[in-house]
Amino acid sequence: MSRQVELLDGTVVDSASDAWRAECEARAVLEMPTRRQRQEYLANVGKRRGQGEQQRLERIALALWDGGRRPDPGEC
């Protein structure tokens, strides 16, 4: 069942949206315990989905980190 959720930028979207999926994936990357694991994951995203998607995911993760929104597993 989908619900309304708020993205980092304040936009309200459906929890089934691609934007929310991407933000949740970025949060999962931030939850990874080591920098190496994060880098390997992002590199695999680049190989499988393309550099553009890798860069998009990196931007979202950095924005979450810089914005002080740490991962909350229960939110996604």
N, CA, C and O of each residue as an XYZ file, in Angstrom:
304
protein
N       0.848     -1.174      0.000
C       0.000      0.000      0.000
C       0.897      1.242      0.000
O       1.795      1.368      0.833
N       0.653      2.122     -0.908
C       1.476      3.332     -0.986
C       0.907      4.420     -0.077
O      -0.254      4.394      0.332
N       1.793      5.380      0.216
C       1.422      6.497      1.071
C       2.171      7.727      0.586
O       3.052      7.618     -0.266
N       1.842      8.864      1.103
C       2.544     10.100      0.759
C       3.785     10.216      1.644
O       3.724      9.999      2.854
N       4.911     10.562      1.015
C       6.180     10.712      1.734
C       6.846     12.003      1.277
O       6.557     12.515      0.195
N       7.729     12.518      2.104
C       8.417     13.765      1.779
C       9.877     13.483      1.437
O      10.597     12.840      2.201
N      10.297     13.975      0.273
C      11.687     13.841     -0.146
C      12.557     14.865      0.573
O      12.054     15.781      1.223
N      13.846     14.695      0.447
C      14.798     15.602      1.072
C      14.523     17.056      0.719
O      14.658     17.942      1.563
N      14.136     17.300     -0.531
C      13.906     18.682     -0.969
C      12.541     19.234     -0.571
O      12.192     20.359     -0.930
N      11.772     18.440      0.171
C      10.463     18.896      0.632
C       9.312     18.505     -0.267
O       8.153     18.691      0.106
N       9.595     17.970     -1.434
C       8.559     17.528     -2.350
C       7.826     16.329     -1.766
O       8.455     15.411     -1.240
N       6.514     16.333     -1.854
C       5.708     15.212     -1.383
C       5.371     14.340     -2.586
O       4.840     14.818     -3.588
N       5.690     13.050     -2.471
C       5.457     12.101     -3.558
C       4.831     10.832     -3.002
O       4.781     10.637     -1.788
N       4.364      9.988     -3.878
C       3.833      8.695     -3.500
C       5.005      7.761     -3.158
O       6.062      7.826     -3.786
N       4.812      6.915     -2.180
C       5.889      6.011     -1.787
C       6.206      4.964     -2.857
O       7.199      4.245     -2.739
N       5.386      4.870     -3.886
C       5.653      3.961     -4.989
C       6.401      4.653     -6.139
O       6.641      4.039     -7.178
N       6.763      5.911     -5.958
C       7.399      6.672     -7.029
C       8.880      6.333     -7.186
O       9.525      5.850     -6.255
N       9.398      6.595     -8.372
C      10.814      6.389     -8.650
C      11.686      7.310     -7.796
O      12.778      6.926     -7.376
N      11.203      8.517     -7.544
C      11.977      9.462     -6.729
C      12.162      8.926     -5.309
O      13.249      9.036     -4.743
N      11.121      8.354     -4.740
C      11.222      7.804     -3.391
C      12.107      6.559     -3.389
O      12.900      6.360     -2.468
N      11.972      5.721     -4.421
C      12.823      4.535     -4.529
C      14.289      4.931     -4.542
O      15.113      4.315     -3.867
N      14.612      5.971     -5.318
C      15.995      6.417     -5.418
C      16.497      6.960     -4.078
O      17.636      6.701     -3.687
N      15.648      7.712     -3.378
C      16.067      8.245     -2.079
C      16.264      7.116     -1.074
O      17.197      7.163     -0.272
N      15.409      6.111     -1.104
C      15.577      4.966     -0.206
C      16.839      4.186     -0.540
O      17.535      3.712      0.358
N      17.133      4.052     -1.816
C      18.362      3.364     -2.205
C      19.583      4.145     -1.722
O      20.551      3.552     -1.246
N      19.542      5.454     -1.841
C      20.650      6.285     -1.359
C      20.811      6.149      0.151
O      21.934      6.130      0.655
N      19.714      6.055      0.867
C      19.776      5.858      2.314
C      20.412      4.511      2.641
O      21.197      4.396      3.583
N      20.064      3.493      1.851
C      20.654      2.167      2.065
C      22.165      2.207      1.823
O      22.927      1.553      2.535
N      22.592      2.970      0.827
C      24.026      3.123      0.572
C      24.689      3.766      1.781
O      25.756      3.322      2.206
N      24.080      4.800      2.338
C      24.650      5.472      3.505
C      24.713      4.563      4.729
O      25.550      4.771      5.608
N      23.852      3.574      4.798
C      23.849      2.636      5.922
C      24.986      1.625      5.836
O      25.314      0.983      6.834
N      25.593      1.472      4.665
C      26.672      0.497      4.517
C      27.824      0.869      5.446
O      28.196      2.038      5.550
N      28.392     -0.144      6.127
C      29.351      0.148      7.195
C      30.704      0.719      6.764
O      31.368      1.392      7.553
N      31.113      0.462      5.536
C      32.434      0.960      5.140
C      32.360      1.769      3.856
O      31.458      1.597      3.036
N      33.322      2.644      3.709
C      33.422      3.454      2.491
C      33.630      2.559      1.271
O      33.060      2.796      0.206
N      34.445      1.540      1.445
C      34.714      0.615      0.341
C      33.425     -0.050     -0.156
O      33.210     -0.167     -1.363
N      32.575     -0.483      0.770
C      31.311     -1.107      0.373
C      30.437     -0.120     -0.389
O      29.807     -0.476     -1.385
N      30.402      1.113      0.082
C      29.611      2.136     -0.615
C      30.153      2.368     -2.024
O      29.386      2.443     -2.984
N      31.463      2.479     -2.143
C      32.072      2.719     -3.448
C      31.830      1.543     -4.399
O      31.537      1.751     -5.576
N      31.952      0.315     -3.898
C      31.712     -0.863     -4.737
C      30.265     -0.921     -5.205
O      29.996     -1.238     -6.364
N      29.341     -0.619     -4.315
C      27.930     -0.626     -4.681
C      27.662      0.389     -5.789
O      27.015      0.081     -6.790
N      28.171      1.601     -5.589
C      27.955      2.656     -6.582
C      28.612      2.314     -7.916
O      28.056      2.606     -8.975
N      29.788      1.697     -7.870
C      30.454      1.280     -9.109
C      29.610      0.239     -9.841
O      29.514      0.270    -11.068
N      28.999     -0.678     -9.098
C      28.134     -1.682     -9.721
C      26.888     -1.051    -10.323
O      26.415     -1.484    -11.373
N      26.359     -0.034     -9.665
C      25.221      0.691    -10.239
C      25.639      1.284    -11.575
O      24.889      1.213    -12.549
N      26.827      1.867    -11.627
C      27.328      2.443    -12.876
C      27.465      1.415    -13.980
O      27.148      1.693    -15.136
N      27.936      0.231    -13.629
C      28.106     -0.842    -14.623
C      26.771     -1.370    -15.123
O      26.606     -1.642    -16.312
N      25.823     -1.513    -14.213
C      24.542     -2.137    -14.573
C      23.518     -1.161    -15.145
O      22.774     -1.503    -16.065
N      23.480      0.058    -14.597
C      22.448      1.017    -14.992
C      22.991      2.233    -15.718
O      22.226      3.044    -16.240
N      24.299      2.359    -15.751
C      24.907      3.484    -16.456
C      25.457      4.531    -15.501
O      25.033      4.633    -14.350
N      26.404      5.303    -16.002
C      27.067      6.330    -15.204
C      26.107      7.415    -14.737
O      26.253      7.946    -13.636
N      25.148      7.736    -15.554
C      24.181      8.764    -15.174
C      23.412      8.379    -13.919
O      23.209      9.205    -13.029
N      22.988      7.125    -13.851
C      22.246      6.664    -12.670
C      23.161      6.591    -11.456
O      22.739      6.885    -10.337
N      24.411      6.201    -11.673
C      25.375      6.187    -10.566
C      25.560      7.593    -10.007
O      25.553      7.793     -8.792
N      25.724      8.543    -10.885
C      25.928      9.924    -10.455
C      24.683     10.469     -9.748
O      24.788     11.202     -8.765
N      23.518     10.108    -10.256
C      22.264     10.538     -9.622
C      22.187     10.007     -8.190
O      21.853     10.744     -7.262
N      22.498      8.730     -8.026
C      22.452      8.115     -6.705
C      23.491      8.748     -5.769
O      23.217      8.964     -4.588
N      24.662      9.037     -6.294
C      25.701      9.699     -5.494
C      25.235     11.085     -5.042
O      25.439     11.466     -3.890
N      24.615     11.830     -5.947
C      24.122     13.175     -5.602
C      23.068     13.112     -4.498
O      23.087     13.916     -3.566
N      22.160     12.163     -4.609
C      21.110     12.034     -3.603
C      21.725     11.661     -2.250
O      21.359     12.232     -1.223
N      22.651     10.709     -2.250
C      23.286     10.283     -1.003
C      24.045     11.440     -0.357
O      23.964     11.634      0.856
N      24.769     12.199     -1.148
C      25.506     13.343     -0.604
C      24.565     14.414     -0.073
O      24.838     15.030      0.958
N      23.470     14.634     -0.765
C      22.493     15.619     -0.290
C      21.870     15.175      1.033
O      21.666     15.990      1.932
N      21.571     13.889      1.146
C      21.045     13.363      2.404
C      22.060     13.560      3.522
O      21.709     13.998      4.618
N      23.306     13.239      3.247
C      24.354     13.361      4.252
C      24.567     14.824      4.643
O      24.613     15.160      5.826
N      24.695     15.678      3.645
C      24.925     17.099      3.908
C      23.731     17.749      4.592
O      23.888     18.694      5.365
N      22.547     17.243      4.306
C      21.338     17.799      4.895
C      21.071     17.295      6.300
O      20.101     17.699      6.942
N      21.937     16.410      6.773
C      21.779     15.898      8.120
C      20.713     14.831      8.266
O      20.361     14.445      9.380
N      20.194     14.349      7.132
C      19.170     13.292      7.202
C      19.860     11.953      7.111
O      20.154     11.451      6.026
N      20.106     11.396      8.258
C      20.760     10.095      8.321
C      19.758      8.994      8.019
O      18.552      9.183      8.175
N      20.254      7.862      7.593
C      19.360      6.760      7.242
C      18.418      6.373      8.381
O      18.824      6.275      9.539
N      17.183      6.162      8.033
C      16.190      5.656      8.963
C      15.542      4.465      8.290
O      14.645      4.632      7.464
N      15.987      3.257      8.634
C      15.505      2.053      7.940
C      13.996      1.906      7.975
O      13.425      1.342      7.042
N      13.335      2.381      8.995
C      11.892      2.232      9.092
C      11.126      3.145      8.178
O       9.931      2.945      7.963
N      11.786      4.147      7.634
C      11.114      5.142      6.801
C      10.879      4.639      5.382
O       9.876      4.991      4.762
N      11.770      3.838      4.872
C      11.668      3.359      3.478
C      10.944      2.033      3.372
O      10.781      1.506      2.272
